[in-house]
């Protein structure tokens, strides 16, 4: 595997992350690419290095990956307090534009992946970019209502966020204005969803709502798994299902 540090400019901020390429990928022999979006308060690695480990499995299967921290998260510029669904959607489009400049990538075979809130973002980006630019969409435990959880916190306590990370009411407003289940109906490409059945953060029913909203979507369940897929068995099954989905989408 080839690993390269990359920077992307978005909204006046520098986003930082990594491009991972299968051995042998060159400008003369370009490969498919999966652009990967992390979740709420997460990073390009995620809890238990979930995305780092999943990325390696995808690369081993012959598909390059591109992972960056959204603005205000991880190692990227910006402050978390300024993060909203709209800022992450804008960052996602900037990352997609960058992806199309990569010499080792087949620009006609770029897929998009989103985990948790990253699924909300990926769905909106796919709707904006269209099926011609996003060959397929792979979603892992995709969230749809994080902004409503923040709205409830704001109403009950006067503040919202998670832990020491604080948000403003703009997060709620932008979430309401960019409903992922509405956006899903505008993306006409193939969609594959992997979902744990015992996910307390994003109920399994949310995956069914996405399947109903997308024109062409299927879901595969990991029985008993929670949001982090945090047993070796849950993680291995998730990786197997997601890697197979990516290969199907980008074959």
N, C-alpha and C positions, 0 to 999 in steps of 0.2 A: 504493500500500500504506500502511495505517495501522500504526504500531508503537507499542506501549505497554509501559512498564516495569511489572512486577507483582511482588507479594510474596505468598507463601503460607505459612501457619503449619503446621508439622508437628513433632510430638514435642518441642515447646518451642523449636524452631529456626525461623528465618526463611529460607525458600527464595526465591531471587531469579531473575528471568528476564524473558522477553518474550512478549507476545501480539502476533501479526501478523495483520492483517485485510485482506481484499481491499477495495479502494475500493468504497464504496457499502454496506458491511455496517453495519446499524443494528439497533436493537431492533425496528423495524417490518419490516425485511428481514434476518432472521438467516441465517447461513450455516453450513455444516458445519464441524466443527473436528477437527483432527488433533493430539492430545497426543503430544509427542515426548520420548522418554527417551534420554539419552546413555549411553555405554559406560563400562567400567572405567577409572578414572583419567582419564576424559575430562571434558568440560564441555558446556554447551549449544551451543557452536560446533563442537567436535571438531577433530581434526587436519585441516589444510588447509581449515578452515572448512566441513567437509563438511556438517554439519547446518544451518549458517546458509544456505549456498547451496541446499541441498535445500529448506529451508523457503521460500525466496523462490520457487522453482519451483512448490511446492504452492500457495502463496498466489496466484501468477499464474494458476493453474488454477481459482481460485474457492473454495479451502478455507482457512480460517483455521488458524493453528498456534499452539501454546502450548509453549514450551520453558523449562525451569528447570533450574538445577543442583541435583542431589541434595544433601542435607545432608552436610557434610564435603567437598564438591567445589566448585571454581570460586569464585563469589562468594557462595555460601550460607553460613549459619552452620554451626558444627560442625567437628570435626577428622576428618581422613581415617582416622586410626587406629581410630575408632569405627564406620566404615562396615562394613556386612554386607549380604548379600542381603535380610535381613528389614527393615533400616532403609530400604533403597531401595524395597522393596515398600510399606512404610507411607507413605513420602513420595509414592509413585506414587498411592496411594489418596487422599491429601490433595490432590494436584494434580487428580485427577479430580473430587473434590467441589467444588473451586474452579471448575473448568471449567464445571460445571453452573449456576453463578451468573452467568455472563457474559451480559449482555443481548443482545449481538450474535450469540450462538451458538444454533443449533438444537439443543436439548438431546436431541432424539431422533436426532441424527445426529452423534455424537461417536465418532471412531475413535482407535485407540491405535497408536503407532509405537515400536519399540525397535531400537536399533543395538547390536550386540555384546552385552555384559552387559545392556544396556538391553532387549534382546529377551527375556532370561531374566526380567527384572523385569516387562516388559509382559505376558508370558504368564501370570505369576502374578497380576498385577492383573486381567487379563481374566477369569481363572478365578474370582477372588473377586467381581468386579463383575457378571459374567454378560453374556450376549449382549443383554439388554434395555438395559444401560447402555453397553456397548461395541459399537457397530454393526459394526465390523470391526477386524481386527488386521493391521498391516503391519510386517513384520520385515525388517531389513537385516542380513545376516550374523549371525544371532542365536547367541549363545553358550549353552552348556548346562553347561559343566564348569569354569568359572573357579575355583570353590571346590576342585575336585580338583587343579588346578595349584597352588593355594596350599597345599593339604594336602601335596603332594609336596615343595614348598620347605620347609615347616615341618619335615617329617620328615628332610630331607637336611641342612638348614642351621641349624635351630632358629629361623628367622624367616621371615616371608613378607611380600609386598607387591610393589611395583614401583619400581625406582629408589630415590629417597629417601623414598618413601611407604611407610609400614609399617602392617601390619594385625595383628590378633590371631587366635588360634585360633577365636574366635567367628564369623569370616567363614566358616570351613569348616563349623562346626556348623550355621549358618543355611542355608548352601547345601545341605547334605545334607537338612535338614528342609523345604526348599521346592523340590524337584526340578521343574524346568520341564517336563520331558517327561511327568511325572505330571499336572502342572497342565494341560498342553495338552489332555489327554483330557476335561477338565471344561468347556472352552470350546466352545460349540456354534455360534459365529458363524463367518463367513467369514474366512479367513486367506490373505494373500499374502506370499510370501517372495522376496526378491532376494538372490542369493548369488554371490560370485566363485568361480571354479573353482580358482584358485591361492592361496587364502587359507591362510596358514600359521598364523594365530592361531586361526581357527575353520574347521576342515576342511569342505570342501563336503559331506561325508557327514553332518555335523550337520544340515544343512537337510533331508536326506532323513529323518532320525530325527524331526524336527519334523513333516514332512508325514505320516509314519506315525502320529504320536501325536495330532495334531489330527483331529477328525471331518471338517472341511471346509477343506483347505489345498491350495495350489498353490505351486510354486516356479518362478522364472525365473532363469536363470543369465547371468552376464556372463563370457564365456569369457576366461580368462587374467588376470582381475582379482584383485588381492590384497585384504587386509582394508581398506585405506584408499582403494581405487579411485583410486590416485595417478598416473594419466596422464589427460590431458584426454579421451581417447577412452573409457577405462573409466568415468570420472566421468559423462560425458555419457550413456552408455548406461544406467548405474545410475539417473540422475535420470529419464530417459525411462521406464524400466520401473517405477520406484517411483511416479512421478507418475500414470502410467496405472493402477497398482494402487489408489492412493488414490482416484482418481476412480471407479473401479469399485466400491470398497467403500462410498463415501459418496454415490454418485449417488442 
